[in-house]
Amino acid sequence: MKKWIITAAALMLSGTAAAQEKLQLEDIFTLEYASSPTIHPSGEWTVFVRQSMDINNDRKVGRLWASLPDGDIRPLTGSQGSESQPVWSPSGDRLAYVSTETGSPQVHIYWVDSGDSAAITQLTQAPSGLSWSPDGSQIAFSMFTPKSQPAPVSLPGKPEGADWTAAPKYIDKDNYRYDGGGYAKDGHQQIYVIPATGGSPRQLTDEEFNHGGQVSWSPDSKHIFFSANRRDDAFRQPVNSEIYRLTLSSKEITAITERDGPDGSPKVSPNGEKIAFTGYDDTKMSFQASNLYVMDLDGSSVELLTGDLDRSVTGFEWDRDSEGVYFTYDNNGVGQLARTDLDGDHRQLTNRVGGLSYARPYGGGDFSVAKNDRIAFTISNPMRPAELALWDDGDVQQLTRLNEDALAHKQLAKVEEINYKSSVDGIDLQGWIAYPPGFDKDKNYPLMLEIHGGPHTNYGPRFAAEIQLFAAAGYVVLYTNPRGSTSYGSDFANEIHHNYPSHDYNDLMDGVDAVINKGFIEEDELYVTGGSGGGVLTAWIVGHTDRFKAAVVAKPVINWYSFVLTADMYNFFYQYWFPGLPWDNMEHYMKYSPISYVGNVTTPTMLLTGENDYRTPMSETEQYYQALKLKGVDTAMVRIQDSGHGIYARPSNLMNKVAYILHWFEKYRDE
């Protein structure tokens, strides 16, 4: 058997010239991408966050850069802190943003006329959701506000100077830990306002609810609109948020929506007459498309603008004459930018939005609208991470090329769309094939199936460092959108409602067969991996077929019963993903749990999860590892350090993930 794979160690070395031309693991630290564009109100230039990788501190770092009218790009502030959340003042004379330049995240102002910048706050927590008042005099933001709770027990008798163990941690919160945030501290997100010239922030909310997210101002700068779930039974109704009006002078809060379902992201129109917002009527389905609505400032005259779209709206902004709304959504795995008028008539403007997930080819993208309706947005393709682009009356111009120094001389994987039919019911299915550099259709290659998470999300023709590295190691890589994926309509997504995994397994196998039928795959060299929902499906696959030579199950759910009782969002999962509580539906939970089929597994299977993952906790991985050991199946467990569910948050952990997957597959290539 001819060996096509390059060892993981070889990927990390700078050996031969040929190896140097392919993407290497250490190239992760050379990648950059554009995010958070905010176009100047004049439409003449744009500020964006240039995201890069700090190799010494193993972190992603953002810096504010400007794309100027002459095509030049340059750093805006020269700060050495991490910068984010740029927002123009209404007149465009100042830019507010968050920076760590002074040592902790603070609100900063950049003055256009002088080029000066300075911090205007001395906050003890990180601010988010910056929003200028229409008169430019104030900035609203949200911030976690601690509110300590005394311990219910205090031990008597401790001698002075005695070295006793630390006090127990007493937990009685409903949601007590969050992936990426750890165990919840005492306190809540609250809304503040501060003079744009600096000074003391004024706290506007103080009740024990989370008031985070973006806020929007009334045209007279006297009211703020925000979204929150302020119900006493919010734990039992986790998605049932409303839009509220807050009066600055009195701090009075009034709900202006009242339906059963989420109402979020309120944005007041430039003329101050309407509010655009997103949401849906909650039907307890596992996938529900987020629609775009408009209403009057008092919450009356609600109009649905995207009812015929059957796709989730992911972001939106008013046009500057208040006659329509620009919005983004994913369609068939591709990011779209569109505009709708207030009658719901919409037209697509461009299909090149995306690129914010540089590790795997997920959807997402940012955009910003100027007063002349020019639009700055993030643009991506399979060969490059997100760049900055400009839409101007139908013309699209790419403004940056941040990765030419790192990638132009590399042999990257060509990515090609593949379409095929389901063997179950004949529905159309879509995926993409990444070909190894130097691909020769007359040779045979190993095939790696890489499965997305979610499960309600989508892959598409976007840059993905993991896919590129797998292809650089000699694999043909297949990634698809099986039923359950978003961007194909609600019916397609909800094929797995209370039915996951099921025929999505068949969809994946049909994709593998479709690639094999092309004639260049070594049929006894098939490998499979996936993370999160993709980890669930990978574990399901090895319990239902032995056609794969090795598998890597990343951050999986193995046992739905234990998952619902240990995951951070447990109050959501049992209501929306299952017919009820675990102990009332044990047969259902176990029918769809990969652990129920571990007795069928013969495929060598490695497990890989973040040590601090609270979305699919490490206990799920440990269950399967021990079950495989008892079964006598070759297995290993990789515990990624300093990582939650988002392993790629630290660049070195992304490298670790890829290197261990390649190590495991190569181990069985020799047999």
N, C-alpha and C positions, 0 to 999 in steps of 0.2 A: 504493500500500500504506500503510495507516494505521500510524503508528508509536506503539506502546504503551509502549515501554521508556523509562525515565528514565536519563539518562547517569550513569555512575559518579561523575563530578564533581558532578552535582546531588545525588547521594545524600550527599555529604560536606558540602554547604552547607546552611545554615539559611535557605532562601529564603522561599517562600510559605508561608502558613498550612497549605495543603493538604499540601505536602511535609513540613512539620514533623509532621503527624499520622501519617505513615508511619515505619517503622523506618529509621533512618539508620545509615551505617557507624559514625559516632562513638558511637552508642548501645551498641556493644559494651562500652565502658568503664563503662557504667552498670549492667550486668547483675551479679546476685549469685545464689548458690545455696547450699543447705545440703548438708553432707556429714558423714561420720563421726559420726553421733549416738551418744552413749553415755548410756543412761538410768540414773539413779541406782538403786541396788539396791532402794530403797523403791518405785520406780515413780512417785514424785510429781513429779519434774522431770528435765529432760534437758539435757545439755551437747552442743553440736554445733559444727562448724567453719563459720563464715560466710565463704564465699569471695567475694571482691570483686576488682575490677580496679584496680590502681594505675596511673593514667594517666601519672604522672611517671616511673616506673621501668619501665613497660610490662611489668608482671608481674601474675600472679594472687597474691593475698595471703589467707591464712587467719587468722581471729581466733576465739577461743573465745567463744561466747555461750551463755546459759542461757535455756531456756524454762521459766518458773516456773509453779507451780500456779494462780496467779490469771490466767494467760493472757499475762502480760507477758513480753517478752524483753529481755535486757540483757546488756552485755558482762561477761564473767566476771572478767578480770584487769585490763583497761585497758592491757595491754601494747601497745607499738608494734612488737613483733617479729612475725614470721609464726609462727602457732601451729598445731599439728597433733597427730594421734594421741592424743586424750584417752582415758584408761582409768581407771575407778574402782577404788579399793582394795576388797578384799572386804567391808569393813564400811561403805564409803561415806563415810568420814570424810576421805579425801584423794583427789585426782585427780592422776594423773601425765600429763604431756604433753611434747611437744617444742616448744621455742621458740627463736627467734633473737634474743631480747631482749638478750642479752649480747654479740651480735655474731656468734655462730656457733651452729649447732644444739646445744642441750643439753637434758638431761632436767630438767624442772621439776616442782615439787609445788605444788598448790593445797590449802590447808587450809580445810575447810568452816566450822569453828567461828569462825575469825577472819577469813576472806576474804583471808588473806595468801598470797603465792606467792613462790617463790624457785627458783633453779637449784640442783641438787644434784650437778652434774657439771661437769668442765672437760675435755671430750673434744676430741680433735684431729680426729675424723671425725663424721659425722652418725649418730646412733642411730636405730634403727627397730625395730618389732615389740615395743613395751613390753608386759611381762606381769608382774603382781603375783604374788608367792608367796601361797598360801592363808592363811598366818599374817600377811600384811601387812608382813613385815619386810624383804623384798627385792624388787627389780625386775630382771627379766632383759631383755636387749635384744641385738640384733645390731648389728655395726658393721664397716665395712671396715677391715682392719688391714694397713697397708703392710708389705711385706717386700722390701726392695730387693735387686736382683740386680746384681752388678758387671758392667760391660761386658766382653765377652771380649777387647776390643782397646784398648790404650792407646798412642797415638802417641808416639814418642820425638822429642826434638830441639826442643821448643817453647821459644823464648827467653822469658825472664821479661818479662812485660808485652806479649807479642806478641798481636795481634788475629787469631786463627785462627777459622775458622768453627766453629759448634757441632758437637759430636760427633754422629755418626750415631745414629739410633734403631735398636737391635737388637731384633728381634721374633722370638720362637720359640714363642709361646703358640698353643694350638689355636684358641681363640676370642679374637681379639686386638683386636676393636673391637665396640662395642655402640651401636645407635641410641639417642640420648638420653644416652649416657655417654661417647662418644668412644673413643679408643684406651685399652685396658685398662692400668691401672697394675699394678705388681708388688704382689701381696697377695691376700687373700681376705676374704670376710665371715666373721666369727667371733662366737661367743656370749659374752656377758659377764653378770655379775650385780653389783649394787651395793646396799648398804644403803639402805633407803628414807629414812633420815635423812641420807644423803649420805656421802661418803667416796671411797675408791679403788675403781674397778671391778676385778673379778677376771675374768681371761680364762679361759673354761672349755674352749674348743676352740682348737687351734693347728695342726692338720694342713692341708695344702694342698688344701682343698676349700672350697666356699662353703657356709656354714652359716646363711644368711639366712632370712627368713620369720618367721612367728609361732611362738612356743614356748608350751607348756602345762605346768603343774606337777602333780606328784603331790600327793595330799591332805596328806601329811606334810611337804611342802616340801623333800624330800630328793632329788627327781629332776626332771629336765626332759625333756620329749618334744619332738622337733623332726623336720623332714623335710629330707633332703639327698640328693644324689647323690654318694656317697663311693666310687664305683667307680674303679679304676685306668683303666678304659676308658670313663669317663664321656663322653668326646668321641664315641665310637661309639654310646653308648646315652644320648642326651641327655635322654630323658624318664624314664629308669628310676631313680626316686628311691625311698627307703625311709624308714620312720619309725624313729627311734632313741630310746633311753632313755639319758640322761646322768646319772650319779651325781655330785652336787656334791662330796662329800667326796673322791672319788678321781679325778674326771674320766673315769671309765671310760665308754665308749660302746658300746652293744649294739644291734644291729639287731633290731627286733621284727616286721618284715614282710620278705617275701622274694620277692614275685611279680614277674613281668616286666611292668612298667608303673609309672606314677607313683602313689605313696602320699604324700599331702600334707595339710597343715593339721590336724594332730592337736589335738583338744580333749578334755581329761579331763572326765568328767561331774561335776556338783557333789557327788555322793556318793562320788566317787573310785573307782568300780568299773569304768567303761567308758571307752573312747576312741572318739570319733567322728572320721572322717577321710574324705577324698575320693580318688578315683582311678579307674582302669580297667585291665583286662587289655589290654596293648598288642597290637594286631593290625596295626600299620603302616598303618592307614587315615589319610587326610588329616584326617578328622574323627572324633573318638572322644568320646562323651558322658562327662562326669565324674560318677560315681555317688557316693552317700553310703553309708558303711559304719559299723558299730560293731564293736568287739572288746574283749576283756579287756585289762588293763594289760600282760600279758606277750605280747600279740599273738595269743593263741589265740581260738577261737570267733568267727571273723569272720562277720558277717552283713551281707548286702546289703539296704539299706532302700529303694532307689529303682529296683530292677531293671525294674519295669513302667512307669516314667515315660518313658523314652526322651527325656529332656531333660537338659542339663548343669546340675548344681548349681553355683551361682555363689557362695554363701555360706551359712553355717549357724551356729546356736548351740543349745546344750542348753536345754531348759526347766529350771526350777529344782528340780523334784522328780526329775530324771534319768529320767523315764519316756518322754521323747520328744525330738525335735530339730526346731527351726524351721529352714527353709531357703528360699532364693530360687532361682528359675530363670526363664527366658523361655519363653513359650508363644505361638506365632503372633505374634511381635513385641511381646508385652506382658509386663512384669515381674510375677512372681507371688511371693507369700509364702505358704508352706504349713507344715504341721506333720505329722510322721510319728511314730507310736509305734515301739517297738522290734521290732514284728512286721512293719513295713513298710506298715501301713495309714496312708495320709496323706489330708489334706483341705486344700483351698485356703482361705486366710483373706482375702486381698485381691489384686486384680490391678492395683494402682496404684503398684507399686514402680518407681523409676527416676530418671533425670534428671541423672546425673553428667557426661554429655558434652553441654555446652551448645552446641557448634558444629554437630554433625550428630546426627541422631536415633537414636543407638546405645543399646543396652541398658546395664544396670548399675544399682546401687543399694546403699545401706547400711542396716543395721538393728541394733538392740540390744535385748536382752530383760532385763526386771527380775525380781526375785524373785517378784512377784505375776503374772508372765507378761504384763504390759503390754509393748508393743513400740513403740519409737520407730523410724521409718523415713523414708527420703527418698521423696517423692511427686512425680510430674510429670504434665504434660499438654502438648499441643502449643502452648499459649498462654503457658506459664510454665516457667522453669528449676526445678530441684529445690527443693522446700520441705520443711520438717519436719512430720511427721504422727505421730499416736499411734493404735495399734490397741489397743482395750481390750474384750475379750470380744465381738468381732464388730463393734463400732462403730469407725469411722475418723473422727478429728478432725484437720483441718489446723491446725497450731500457728503457722505463720509465713506471712507474705505479704511476702517480701523485695523483690519487684519491682513492687509496685503503683505506687510513685512513678515508676519508669522506664517501665512498660509500660501502665498502666491507661488512659492518654490516647492510646495509639497505636492505629492501625488495623492489626491483625495479620492474617495470612493464616488463614483458616479451613482446617482440615485434615480431610479426609474419607476414609474407607477405601474402597478399590475392590477387588473380587474378580472374577477372570476365569479362563478356562481356557487351558491350554497348547495351542498349535496342533500341537505335536509328539506329545504322548501324552495330552492331555486332563486332566492333573493340575490340581488347584486351585492358583491363585496369588493372592498378596495384595500389595497396595500401598497407598499413600496419595497423595492429591492435595492440594496446597496452592494455594488460590485467591488471586489478587491482591486486596488490599483494594479494596472497591467493585466486586467482580466482578459482571458482568451477563451472564447466560447467553445473551442475544440478541446479544452481540458476539463477535468472534473474537479470540483471544489467541495469542501465541507459546507454545510448549510447551518446557520444559526437562526433560530426563531426567537425574536425578542418581543415581549408582550407588554403593552402599556398597562398602567395602573388605573385607578379610578374607583370602580370600573367606568364611571360615566365621565369620560374625557375622550380626547382624540389625539392620534398621531397625524403627521402630515409631512409634506416636502419641505422640511426645515432643517437647519443645521443641528447636528447632534454629535457631541464629542464622543459619546460612548459608541454609537453606531460607526463612526468613522474609525475609531481605534480597533473595533472588532474586525472591520473590513481590512484595515492595514495589517492585521495579523493573519490574513489569508482567507477569511470567511466570506462567503456570500451571506448577507444578512437580510432576513425578511422581517418587516414589521407591518402590521395590518390593523384595521379597525373592525374587529368582529362585532356582532350584534351586542348591544349594550353601550357601544361608543356613541358619543355625541356628534353633532354636525350632520346627521342624516334624518333628523326628525324624531319626535317623541315616541312614535310607535316602535321605531328601530331600537331606540335606547331602552325602552321598557319591555323589550322581548325578554329581558332577564329579571324583571320585577318579581320578587319572591321566587326566583327561578335561576339562581346564580351559584355556581356555574351550571351550564346546561348545554344548549346548542351553540354557545360561543366556542366551546371546545371543538365542535365539528367545523365551525368556520375557520378556526386556526389550522386544523388538519387539512382542510380543503386548500388553504393558502400554501401549505407545505407541498401538497400534491401538485398544485399549479406550477410551482417553481421547479419541482423535480421533472415535470413534463417538458420543460424547456431543454432538457438534455445535457446539462453541464454540472449536475449535482451527483456526488458520490453517495449513493442511497444508504450505505451503512455508516455514514459519517454525518448524522443529524444530531444537533444539539439544541437545547432550549433553555431560555432564561427569561425572567421578568420580575418586576418589582411591584410591591403593594398588591393591587388587584392582579397584576401580572404574575406576582408570586403565588397568589391563590390559584390562578390558572395553571401555572407550571406544576404546582403540587398536584392539582387535579389531573393533569396530563400524565404524569408518571404513575398515577394510580389507575389509569384507564388504558395505557398502551405501553409497550416496551420498545417502540420503534426508535426512540432517541438513545444515543450512546451514553450521554451524560446530561445532567440538568443542574442548574443553579437556581434555587428558590430564594429570592431576595425579599426581605421584609414582608413575610406572608401573613395571612390568616389561615390557620390550620383547622381550628375548631371554632365554629361560629358561636357556640354556647359560651365558651370562655372568653372569646373576643368581646362580645357585648358586655360582659361583666368586668372587663379590664381596660377597654379602649377609652380614650379621653372623651369622645363624643357619644358615650353609651346611651344617653337619653334621646339622641337622634336615631341611632342605628336600629334600635329595637322597634321603633315605630314605622320607619320608612323602608327598611331593607327586609323586614320580617313581618309575619302576620301577627305577632304579639310577643309577649315576654317569653324568655327561653324555657322556663319551667312549665309553661302552658303549651309549648309547641316543640318539645324535645325531638320528636320524630322528624319534623321539618328541619330544624337546625342541623341535626346530624346527617340527614340525607344529603345536604349540600356541603358538608364539611370534608375537606380532603383527608382528615385523619381517619374517616370511616373507611377509606379505601387503601390505607397504608399496607394492608396485608397483601395487596396485589403488586406492590412496588418491587421491581428488580433493578431499575435504572440507578446507577451511582448518582447520588443527589447531595449537593452541598447546600447549606443554608447560610444566608448572609443578611445581617440586620444591625441597625444602629443600637449601640448600648443604651441610649436614652430615648429610644423610640416609644412614644406613648400612643401613637395612632394604631400601629400593629405591634403590640408590645413583645419584648424579647421572650416572654413566656410562651408565645405561639411557636416561635422558632425552637425553643427548648423541647416542647412537646413532640414535635416532629423528629427532631434529632434523636431523642431517646427512643421513640417508636421505631425509627429506622435502625438504630443500634440493636434493639430487641429482635427486629426482623432479620438482622444479619445483612443488611444492605450497606454497601460502601457509602460512607457519609462523612461530612466534616461540618463544623460550625464556625463561622467567621463573625466575630463580634466587633463591629466597627466602633472605634473609640471616639468619644466627644462628638457623637452624631445622634440626631433624632431621625425622624422619618425621611427628611430631606438630606440624604447622604452627601449630595454634591455641594452642600453649603460650604464645606471646606474643600478647596481644590485637591489637597492630598488624599482626602477620603474618596473623591471621585476616582483618583488614580488607583487607590487601594481596591475599590470595587471592580474596576476593569481588570486589574492585574490578577486578582484572585479568581475571577470568572475564567480568564484565559488559562491560568494555572490548572484549574480543575478540568477544563475541557482537554487541555494538552495531555494531562495525565492519562486520559483514556484514548487519545489518538494513537498511542504506541501499541495498543492491544489488538 
